[in-house]
């Protein structure tokens, strides 16, 4: 076993070495390290298993260069510096943020070798997880059984051109499922066009979907290509399809039947070849029964069906997802990826995750910003519970309670006219029905 470990070739990059670093070289060579020395500028073009930099006060004048080097290298780095430089303003925080370990001069050779060994082991762990995340960049992450079944199902559905209805709670990755279906399909080289049917004003959505001709209405100064036509040859993803107004449902149904559209103000049909994917977190069967969603459109869209599981049903994937988001957003925030403490991991398991993966993403980003040590703690993510095993009521949960109370107040005042109740809350009737179902107030 020990012979196998010793046989591993380990490449160490020694950056900006001064004369006081030369004493390290014989001992490092004897320990099996292949050492290459270079300047800071040259280091950007070289690869290594581990990095060691002779850190000086001048480096604090341009720390972004070292940050970029460490971020791009994808490995761990150690710093060598004099005791005086260690006391320079900001140096301690800089080392704590970006380096695995540091050593003051004159160096303790045995301690340096031990530190390099630990850093090499950690770098290999980091490297394997980075490779794994890159390989899964276009896939749905997760090792749970439910995610394995989902990937298996998508593998069967992707090669077809049949419509797919993607159902699941908000924040469970319905658009990611749609993009995965497109990425695995024969249309992968063609456009993927997404439109949120609930986020566009009703008076604009027809023009957004179908486009318009110049002069079709006031303000139409030039021809506009709609989202459906823009997706020709590729995939059209209709998110929040349950919020599409009834009058537009008729037009969408006609397009699905005839595979052609007419721009607003146009008189000639335009053939369009797209695969349609739709998503909703509403109970469309309830919407059909309530008359807010057309039954014939429902059956046109619901040829194949996919269900995205809430995060509370795939807790096995929590750690993997959290690590992925920590790596993904660390460069955006300008900090190194951090791991999670055991207390943070336990708090994540105990949390209810009403916002699902979207909530996890936001909490990890918050943790990256607020973390002061080398690990993200539960408090950094806003997951500090009061009693053991209990989670603090989150902002999302307070919002859910307020939403439920508003619905109950509207129902008590307008119990005989749900259209008036929806209008009083400033929402559409389909959205009102969706919220009633969401809070089980039918």
Beta strands, then each sheet from edge to edge (+ up, - down):
strand 1: 10-15
strand 2: 33-38
strand 3: 50-54
strand 4: 77-81
strand 5: 101-104
strand 6: 164-168
strand 7: 192-196
strand 8: 235-239
strand 9: 260-261
strand 10: 270-271
strand 11: 275-280
strand 12: 304-308
strand 13: 339-340
strand 14: 375-376
sheet 1: 2+ 1+ 3+ 4+ 5+
sheet 2: 7+ 8+ 11+ 6+ 12+
sheet 3: 9+ 10-
sheet 4: 13+ 14+
end
